[in-house]
Structures are given as C-alpha cells and as structure tokens.
Amino acid sequence: MSQRPLSLRLALCCALLVSATAASAQSPAAQSPPPVSTGDRVRPMLPAQLQDFSAYVDSARKTFDVPGIAVAIVKDGKVVMEQGFGLREIGKPDQVDARTLFAIASNTKAFTAAALQQLADAGKLKMDDRVIDHLPWFRMSDAYVTHEMRIRDLLAHRSGLSLGAGDLLYWPPTSYSTKEVVQRLAHVPIKNGFRSGYAYDNILFAVATLVIEEASGQSYADYVREHLFQPVGMDESLVDMTYLKPGMDVAMGHAKADFKDLKPVPPMAWLNDPGAGGIYSSVHDLAKWMNVQLAGGVLPGTGSDGKPQRLFSDKAHQEMWSMLTPIRVGKPSVPAMAALTPNFSGYGESWFLSDYRGQKLVWHTGGWPGMVSRVTLVPGQNLGVVVLTNAESGAAFNAVTYRVLDAYLNADQKTDWVAVYDSAVKKSEAKADDSLAKHEAARDKHSKPSLALARYAGTYRDPWYGDVIVSRENGKLRLRFSKTAQLVGTMTPWQHDTFTVRWDDRTLNADAFVNFDLDVDGHITEMRMQPISPLTDFSFDFQDLRMAPVDGKSDAD
C-alpha cells in the first residue's frame, strides 16, 4: 500500500534527514567551551546553538502535544547530554529523566540485524543463506521468492510485499504465535517485483526472529539480552513490556482519541514479532548503543588479553550500513523543508541511509501505540542523537533531532524546526479533512443497504488473517477480528452496501469503510475494507484483506 501522510508507527519513512558540510561541521567543535566535570565523568559543553535546548524541547512538547521527551547526544565517544523533559504520564507528577524507559519500536530492528551479523561472524549462518536452508517450512506466496529469499533480504524491505503487508497479524496484538505469523506469510499477497523496489514491512522480521532462534538455540529475548544488551552495558533495557515491573521508571504512551483528545495508551507487548519492535530502553542505554555503532562495533574497554573487544566484526558493520534498497527522494511537503531533502536515500540492514548538508546519515525511527522515537548517527562527525517521546508525533522527534544536527553541522544558521514541522503537520491535517469532505460529498445519503441488516451477519475468512465476524447485537451490526481483541466496533450504514466501522477503542484512529459485494442473486460474495482517514497508520492494512463468507454464505443466506 502507499504510505499515508502522518503514518507514525514502525516506519515513519516520511521523515527526511540530512547532514551538513564538513567545513561547517567543524566550526562548532572549535568554538565549544572547555569540558566540565559532571561528578562521574568529564562531559563536553553543549554547542552554542543548544544553550537554549531545554526551552526548545519544551516548545516542541507544547506545539505537538507531547507530555514527555528524552534526548541523548554522543560525540567523539563521549556522552554530551542525556536528559529528560516533561512528564511520564499526563495528570501525574513523575518526570521523564535520562533513565526513563520508552518503547523504541522499530529501532529494535537494528538489534535484530546485529544479532544475525553476530551469528554470521560465529559461522552459524551466512547472510546470503537461503531462508529455507534454516527454516525448511518457510513459504512466501510465490515459489520463486520462497526459493530466493536470503537472510539479508529479511532486513531490507525489498521482498515484493506491499507497505505494512501482514501487519494485522500482530498489530494491534493478536493471539497468533510467531511461527503462526510466519506460516501465514504463504497467503500474504506479493504485489511488487522481488528486489525491485522499497516497501517497508515488519512481517519478515518475524522470520528473522525465528532464524536467530534456530541458529543460536536461544529464544530471541535471551539472545538479545546475553549477546547485545550485556556486552554494550545496556543494563536498563528490556526485550518487551512483559518484563516491566511496578515502580519502574517507565513512560506511558499517549494517543489522540479521534485525532483530538490526548489520552494514555496502555503498554503493548509484541510477542509474535519481537524482532521488528518491542524493546524498551532509555536514552542512557541508547547512548551506549550509539557509541558502539559509531565505533564500528568496538566495545568500550579491553578484554583480558588487553585487546579491543567487538560486538560484531568490521565486515558486519560495513554490511549493515551499506545500501541494499534505494528509496525514491520525494519533494518537501512545505518549502521550508527543502534543506532537509536528501541527495540520496535508501535502506541497508535495518538502517535508513541518507545525507544532510554533505554528511551521510544512518538512522531509524520507531512507532508504537502512544510512543515514537528516532535514532540518528552521523558517522563522519562521530555524532549521534536519540529522541524518545511518549506521544505519536514524528514532527516532535524530527524537530528536536534537526536542532541537534544543526548545532554541530550548521552552526551559523539556527532554524526553528518546530515551526517548520508545525506548518507541515497542519497542511497534512488539512488534506485529511479534504479527503473526508470528498467522501461526504460523494455519499448518497438517501440510499439504504440492499439487504436486511441480519443478512450481512456471518463469519468472513481472509486467507492470511483468518476470521472476521459480523454479528447483530441490539439491533446493530458489530464487527470483530477473531484474533485481535482491540479490533471490535460498531458498523453503521454509509451508502448502498458500504458501512463504516467505528472501533470501541478510540485511540486506534483506524475507523474504516466496510464494503460488501453481492452476486446477481443478492448473495454476499466478499467483504472488503479500507481506512477512512489518510492519517490512519499504515499498519492497519485493511485494504489487503479479501474476506469471503465461510462456506460461501453469510449467516442469513
């Protein structure tokens, strides 16, 4: 599917990143004040552009309605800053700090890539092995793609699947196991050519999860803890929210119900696709992760033999940061974003690659119910910044990220990226309003459903998702996804044989049109869906469903 304007979760691919010229990037370092002691370490002073950083972050929080933000900056192997701003949860006094845990969502993907590369370093697999060499039962919906899918392909978004294909198998959380999710890939449609172009997916990271488990003999969670968290010193990080305990310093996510009212969103566990997203971490821990990445996999300190220790080999590091899938560079949504438009854009192994002001960027974003984040590395300047937030605003983390990048890469010009992104958000929201207005204008308000409501009730089966049930309750139609507890809502006639479904959970922001196709005898042959708003997250891939009545009949046929 095509990406929707403000889709925030898991990809957030619309963020345009860049870096600056080497000459301008060097000037802040030359002008920086001498380092100061913070008690436990010597930490460089912030560049001049960041002297008002607290006020700037607070303006981002206010403008984009984000309760809490945490930021860490690393430069030349040192932590320049790690700090929290605002509240862990609205209506409560607890403050965000550098050790507050957030769901980092798709920033988890880089850990999955590192795990696979570690296993390749250990000789337990090769990145160009066929997936079926490790998971003989693995199947895509195309025999050629099944045979040719390599482990490296799992990380590169070039499989031929459409954007977010199969996400409804685990988003919102479902009762399927990881293996069941992967088995259902055999029925997820492939809409593009294999390795022919970029389309962000999450489901192949479920495959990567199982490859890691098969090759290592450990669960994904145990492997990540033992081979990634522990060596890096990420002592606070958790593989998923099931490891959260009462009293922990953890942020609560927030979403705008009906795109309007900010409300807390309960934590979500993604147990059936952990390799795609789910890690909880803090900027304190992620600062360590960024430094290891910028060091090319070299860990701090030395081993017992006095030699540097590595998290992964230099070869692995180069492969993860090498472009596998080019991404088309689009036009800026507003003129003020022209400076953010990269000269090149692509995807490596679980990292986006682009440029900004002459510098290569290695970065990723993450989106989760109520939380979005961004990790950005500038290898040529040995610079990294991570921004974690507890609301669904990609504009907020981008505005903060670019202020930091400019402080090091464009010291002579200070741009208010909060104002720039605010204008882009308003433009996108206006387009969404126009889209709904066009639907309303085209609607035949005097039409009625072709059938009595009871005739639409029944069980409908999609080849890859499974059963979706329409029932009649108290004179209304109710729709529920059999494996997804959160996807339950009330259907209302829209026009002819099209209904709208309004989900009971209003923070989903995923209301949809539901359309029934009838044959010449008035029997329902298929039920189709599509999101109503273009602002709905792409992971609600309703449009890929092809739901036929079980046994060829709805309940009343």
SVG drawing of the C-alpha trace seen along z (x, -y; Angstrom):
<svg xmlns="http://www.w3.org/2000/svg" viewBox="-34 -32 81 60">
<polyline fill="none" stroke="black" stroke-width="0.4" points="0.0,0.0 1.1,-3.6 2.2,-5.4 -0.2,-7.8 0.8,-11.3 1.3,-11.1 1.7,-7.4 3.8,-7.2 4.3,-3.6 7.1,-1.2 8.3,-3.0 7.8,-6.8 9.5,-6.7 8.3,-10.2 11.0,-11.8 13.6,-13.4 17.1,-13.5 20.3,-15.1 23.7,-16.3 25.9,-19.3 29.2,-20.2 32.4,-19.1 33.7,-22.7 30.6,-24.0 30.5,-20.8 34.0,-21.5 33.3,-25.0 31.1,-24.2 33.8,-22.0 36.4,-24.7 34.1,-27.2 32.9,-24.8 33.7,-25.8 36.1,-23.6 34.7,-20.4 33.3,-20.4 33.0,-17.7 29.6,-16.2 30.8,-14.3 31.1,-10.9 32.6,-11.8 34.0,-14.6 31.3,-15.8 31.8,-18.3 29.8,-21.5 26.8,-21.8 27.4,-23.8 26.2,-27.4 23.0,-26.5 21.9,-24.2 22.4,-26.6 18.6,-27.1 17.8,-23.5 15.5,-22.9 13.3,-25.8 13.4,-24.5 12.3,-21.0 9.6,-22.4 8.3,-24.3 8.2,-21.1 6.3,-19.4 3.8,-22.2 3.4,-22.6 2.9,-18.9 1.2,-18.0 3.8,-15.5 3.9,-15.0 7.5,-13.8 10.7,-13.7 14.1,-12.2 17.2,-13.1 20.8,-11.9 23.7,-13.2 27.0,-11.5 30.1,-13.0 33.6,-11.5 32.8,-8.6 31.5,-10.8 28.0,-11.5 27.5,-15.2 24.0,-15.2 21.3,-12.8 18.2,-14.4 14.5,-14.1 11.9,-16.8 8.3,-16.8 6.0,-14.1 6.0,-10.3 2.2,-10.5 -0.3,-13.3 -2.0,-14.1 0.8,-12.6 3.8,-14.3 6.6,-11.8 9.1,-13.5 10.9,-12.0 14.7,-11.6 17.6,-10.0 16.8,-6.6 13.0,-6.6 12.1,-3.6 10.3,-4.1 9.1,-1.6 11.6,-2.1 9.5,-0.1 11.2,0.3 14.6,-0.9 14.6,2.7 15.3,3.8 18.9,2.7 19.3,5.1 17.9,7.9 20.4,7.1 23.2,7.0 22.2,10.4 22.1,12.0 25.5,10.5 26.9,11.8 25.7,15.3 27.4,14.9 30.6,13.8 30.4,17.0 29.9,19.2 26.4,20.3 24.9,18.8 25.7,16.7 23.8,13.5 23.3,14.8 21.9,18.2 18.5,19.0 15.9,18.7 14.6,22.2 18.1,23.6 17.3,22.6 13.5,22.8 12.6,25.5 8.9,24.9 9.1,21.2 6.9,20.1 6.0,16.9 3.0,16.7 5.3,17.0 7.5,20.1 10.4,18.2 10.5,15.6 10.4,18.5 13.4,20.2 15.4,17.0 14.7,15.2 18.0,14.7 18.6,13.8 19.9,10.4 16.6,9.8 14.6,10.1 16.2,6.8 16.0,4.8 12.3,4.1 12.7,5.3 10.7,8.6 7.8,7.5 5.4,7.3 3.4,4.0 3.8,1.4 3.0,2.9 1.7,6.2 0.5,8.6 0.8,6.2 -2.7,7.1 -1.4,10.5 0.3,8.7 -0.9,5.1 -2.9,4.5 -1.7,7.5 -3.1,10.9 -3.2,14.3 -1.1,15.8 2.4,17.2 5.5,16.0 5.6,19.3 1.9,19.0 2.5,15.4 5.3,16.6 3.3,19.6 0.6,17.2 3.1,15.4 2.3,18.1 -1.0,16.3 0.0,12.7 -0.1,11.2 3.1,10.1 2.2,7.0 5.6,5.9 8.7,7.5 11.2,9.3 14.1,6.9 12.5,4.4 11.8,1.6 11.3,0.4 8.2,1.1 8.5,1.1 7.4,4.3 7.5,5.8 6.5,9.4 9.9,10.5 11.4,9.5 9.3,12.3 11.1,14.6 14.4,13.1 13.4,13.7 13.0,17.4 16.2,17.6 18.0,16.2 16.4,18.7 17.2,21.6 20.8,20.7 21.6,19.7 19.5,22.3 18.2,19.5 15.0,17.5 15.1,14.1 14.8,12.4 17.6,14.4 19.9,13.9 19.4,10.1 20.0,9.8 23.1,12.0 24.8,11.0 23.7,7.4 22.4,5.7 25.1,7.2 28.2,6.5 27.1,3.0 26.2,2.3 22.5,1.7 21.5,2.8 18.2,1.0 16.8,2.2 14.1,4.8 13.2,7.0 9.5,6.2 6.9,4.8 6.2,8.1 9.4,7.5 8.2,4.2 7.6,4.3 5.7,1.9 7.6,-1.1 9.9,-1.1 10.9,-4.5 8.8,-4.0 6.9,-6.3 3.2,-5.9 2.3,-6.3 -0.3,-8.8 -2.5,-9.0 -5.2,-11.4 -8.5,-9.7 -10.4,-10.5 -7.3,-12.5 -8.3,-15.1 -8.0,-14.3 -4.7,-13.1 -5.2,-10.0 -2.9,-7.4 -2.4,-4.2 -1.7,-1.0 1.6,0.7 1.6,3.2 3.6,6.5 4.6,7.6 5.4,11.2 4.7,12.7 7.1,10.4 9.7,9.3 12.5,8.8 10.5,5.9 9.8,3.9 9.2,4.2 12.4,3.3 12.0,0.8 15.1,-1.3 16.3,-4.7 18.4,-7.4 21.0,-6.5 21.3,-3.0 20.8,-4.0 23.7,-6.5 25.9,-3.4 24.4,-1.7 25.1,-4.7 28.7,-4.9 29.3,-1.2 27.6,-1.7 29.7,-4.8 32.8,-2.8 32.1,-0.2 31.2,2.5 34.1,1.9 33.1,2.1 34.4,-0.2 37.4,1.0 39.5,4.0 39.4,7.8 41.5,9.9 44.1,10.0 44.3,6.3 42.9,6.1 39.7,4.2 36.6,6.3 33.9,6.3 30.2,6.6 30.3,7.5 33.1,7.5 34.0,4.6 32.7,6.5 29.3,6.9 29.4,3.2 30.0,2.2 27.3,4.5 24.7,3.2 25.4,-0.4 25.6,0.4 22.6,-0.4 20.6,2.6 17.4,0.9 17.2,-2.6 14.4,-4.8 12.9,-7.5 13.5,-11.0 10.3,-13.0 9.6,-16.7 9.3,-18.5 5.8,-18.9 6.4,-22.6 9.0,-24.9 10.8,-25.4 11.7,-21.7 13.8,-22.0 17.0,-21.9 16.0,-18.5 15.6,-16.9 18.5,-14.4 20.5,-13.8 20.2,-10.1 18.0,-7.8 18.0,-4.1 17.9,-1.2 20.6,1.1 20.3,3.8 17.7,2.3 19.0,-1.2 17.9,-4.1 20.7,-5.8 20.6,-9.4 22.5,-12.6 22.3,-16.1 24.5,-19.0 27.1,-16.8 27.2,-14.2 26.0,-10.6 23.3,-9.8 22.5,-6.4 19.2,-6.4 15.9,-4.8 12.5,-5.7 10.1,-3.8 6.4,-4.0 4.3,-2.2 0.9,-2.9 1.5,-6.2 5.3,-6.3 7.5,-7.3 11.3,-7.7 14.3,-8.4 18.0,-7.3 20.3,-9.3 24.0,-8.7 26.4,-11.0 29.5,-8.7 31.7,-11.4 31.3,-13.5 31.2,-10.7 27.9,-12.2 24.7,-10.5 21.3,-11.7 18.4,-9.7 15.0,-11.2 12.3,-9.2 8.8,-10.5 5.6,-9.4 3.1,-10.6 2.5,-9.9 4.3,-12.9 7.0,-12.3 7.1,-16.0 8.4,-16.4 11.3,-14.0 12.3,-15.3 12.2,-19.0 14.4,-18.1 16.8,-15.9 17.4,-18.6 18.1,-21.2 20.9,-19.0 22.2,-18.1 22.3,-21.8 24.2,-22.7 27.1,-20.5 26.7,-20.7 25.3,-24.2 26.4,-26.4 25.9,-29.7 22.2,-29.2 19.6,-28.5 16.3,-27.2 13.1,-26.8 12.3,-23.3 9.3,-23.2 7.7,-26.0 8.6,-24.2 7.2,-20.9 4.1,-22.6 3.3,-24.0 3.8,-20.6 1.5,-18.9 -1.2,-21.5 -1.0,-21.0 -1.3,-17.3 -4.2,-17.5 -6.0,-19.9 -5.5,-17.3 -7.1,-14.7 -10.0,-16.9 -10.4,-17.5 -10.3,-13.7 -13.2,-13.1 -15.1,-16.0 -14.8,-14.4 -16.2,-11.2 -19.1,-13.1 -19.8,-15.0 -19.9,-11.7 -22.1,-9.9 -25.7,-9.2 -27.3,-10.0 -30.7,-8.7 -29.5,-5.2 -30.2,-2.2 -28.4,1.2 -29.6,3.7 -30.2,6.4 -31.7,6.5 -29.0,6.0 -29.2,9.6 -28.2,10.7 -24.8,9.1 -24.0,11.0 -21.7,14.0 -18.1,15.2 -15.9,14.0 -12.5,15.5 -9.4,13.9 -6.6,16.3 -3.8,14.7 -5.5,13.1 -8.2,15.6 -11.8,15.0 -13.6,11.6 -17.0,11.9 -20.0,9.7 -22.8,10.2 -26.1,8.4 -26.4,7.2 -29.2,5.0 -30.3,4.0 -26.8,3.0 -24.0,4.8 -20.8,5.4 -17.6,6.4 -14.7,8.2 -11.4,9.6 -11.3,13.1 -7.6,12.9 -7.4,9.2 -9.1,8.2 -8.9,4.5 -10.5,4.6 -14.1,4.7 -16.5,2.0 -20.0,0.9 -21.0,0.8 -23.2,-1.9 -24.7,-2.1 -22.8,-4.7 -24.4,-4.2 -25.7,-1.2 -23.7,1.8 -20.9,-0.1 -20.8,-0.6 -18.4,-2.4 -16.9,-0.6 -16.2,-2.7 -13.8,-0.9 -14.6,-0.8 -11.0,-1.8 -11.0,-5.4 -7.2,-5.7 -6.7,-3.4 -7.7,-6.2 -8.4,-3.5 -12.1,-3.6 -12.8,-2.0 -15.2,-1.6 -16.6,1.9 -18.0,2.8 -20.0,5.9 -20.0,7.3 -23.2,9.1 -23.8,11.5 -26.7,11.3 -28.9,13.2 -28.2,10.9 -25.8,13.2 -22.7,11.7 -19.5,12.9 -16.9,10.8 -16.3,8.2 -13.6,5.6 -12.3,2.8 -10.2,-0.4 -9.3,-3.1 -11.5,-6.2 -8.8,-8.7 -5.4,-9.1 -4.0,-9.8 -4.6,-6.2 -1.4,-4.2 -0.3,-2.1 -0.1,1.0 -3.9,1.2 -3.6,2.9 -7.4,3.5 -7.2,3.0 -5.2,6.2 -7.9,8.3 -10.1,10.4 -12.9,11.8 -15.3,14.3 -18.3,15.8 -17.3,19.1 -18.9,21.9 -19.8,19.3 -22.6,17.8 -23.4,15.2 -25.5,16.2 -28.8,15.5 -28.2,16.9"/>
</svg>
